[in-house]
Amino acid sequence: MVAFLFVNSAAAQTPSPSRILVMPFENVTRDSRIFWLAEASAVILADDLNALSANAITREERRQAFERLQVPPAAALSDATVIRIGQLVGASHVLVGSLELATGDDTLVVHARDIALESGRVQADIVERGHVPELFAIFERVARRIAPASAKSSEEIERQHPPIAAFESYIKGLLAETPATAVAYLRSALTLAPAFDRARLALWDVYAEQGDHAHALEAVRPVPADSAWARHARFLAGLSELNLKTYDEAFATFKSLADARPTATVLNNLGVVQVRRGTVTPQTGQPTYYFNKAAETDPDDPDYFFNLGYAYWLSRDPQAAIYWLREALRRNPADGDAHFVLGAALAAADNPAEASREKELAKRLSSTYEEWDKRPPADAVPRGLERVKSDVELPHDRGIEGILATSERRDQRELAAFYLDHGRRLFQEENDREAIVELNRALYLSPYDAEAHLLLGRIHLRNGRVREAIDALKISLWSHETPQAHVALGEAYLQAKDTAGARGEAERALALDPASSEAKRLLEKVGPKGPSPMLKSTVLGFPNP
């Protein structure tokens, strides 16, 4: 039976508090003596701002944003990239800056700028000086000039920092290029400051990335219950226990966290534990219960809806699986796994036409699903697709549910057309941020609108997000094949250095419209004509929705 989820529209539209993204400062003279201070500056300043109640974004959120945008952590970033990262993590302000050692007396000169993203204006331009051993005091002075007035004393701020030698080893461990070097630096930090729990969490990261979950668990177990990092450490311990397949311990860990504060990530991972342990009892609960609670807690994250639909599929309830997988696809139409599992559920529910359409879309998103489709019907969907969550999640676009809740009596097609028209005009004005919001609203109501996906693909492409552009354009073509979408996908392939794919898209566009000047220009960019292995794969021979 499907448990329907109701969203509080007022809560969904509540604006998030102003947030500050602190970027690593630039080592302007490339002085090797202070290379570690670039990252250290961002960590210290974010910590101090949070201590002063200024709501700075954590290093973990910043790192996830870098990964999502495929930006190397040590890259020199343009202002436009910094702004995109700020938008992705929901920041209203970005702090950027530089540091250098003054000639002669080795004074550290720190220059910080506070930029408001909405206006693009510098709100504060700050210069502070001091010697490296005074590092924490220097950045506290910077933070106090940015944060709201606070009664917190310098002594209270200082107590949150470890000895500077331990902090230097910790930062060098974060920046290390090899796991062995990272472990050496982080263990050195803990030798110098055994109560420096943050270094234990960083050590967990290194071991977990190497798949050494036993040592990862050992790294965070000593974090005491009264530590500021205790909850984070317990969460990481639960992930290690999950990977070590000690499911009873993992369940107990996540359950204790949920009892204290039931976040979506904790509730989700309880569901994952229940899926993987295979047997459940009335005392421990069904996986679907926890996934439903996670989706109620965070109704904008498609992973919770996918897990809920997938869990219903595993429990042989195709109708419930269909409902929740469609909800997942409303939030992320480029989710290949969701399309494929939805196809399997539709086939099980005796709806072969829609099942074929969903599976074909999955195959266009990845060749992996070609192999999955060869599996016997009784084993159509692989095990292990459930999605584990970390305790650091980037914010989602809010407000869609609220818009729907106030518009229930309006015709969905008219409303989708309204959002699409507004998104189209914003796209033409190159107001990409607002255009994406409107287009996503249109797609929530009409998930397979070809033009909306085409416009999203073009926005991603002109902002350098090639992977996202390719996904959106593939869905546009699947929904309705047009020469324009083929040309746009060809441009995306060209940026991805896939010349064969680009040529195939240009040729298909010309087959549909021999007069297309855009397709001809794309072919000129690609170069001399050769074999076109992509051409055959881009011909769409299945019905549109």
Helices and strands as residue ranges (DSSP letters): H 9-12, E 20-22, E 26-27, G 32-34, H 37-51, H 59-68, H 79-88, E 93-101, E 108-116, E 122-130, G 132-134, H 135-146, H 154-159, H 164-175, H 179-192, H 197-209, H 213-220, H 230-243, H 247-260, H 264-277, H 287-297, H 302-314, H 318-331, H 336-348, H 352-365, H 368-372, G 377-379, H 400-405, H 412-428, H 432-445, H 450-462, H 466-479, H 483-495, H 499-512, H 517-526, H 533-538
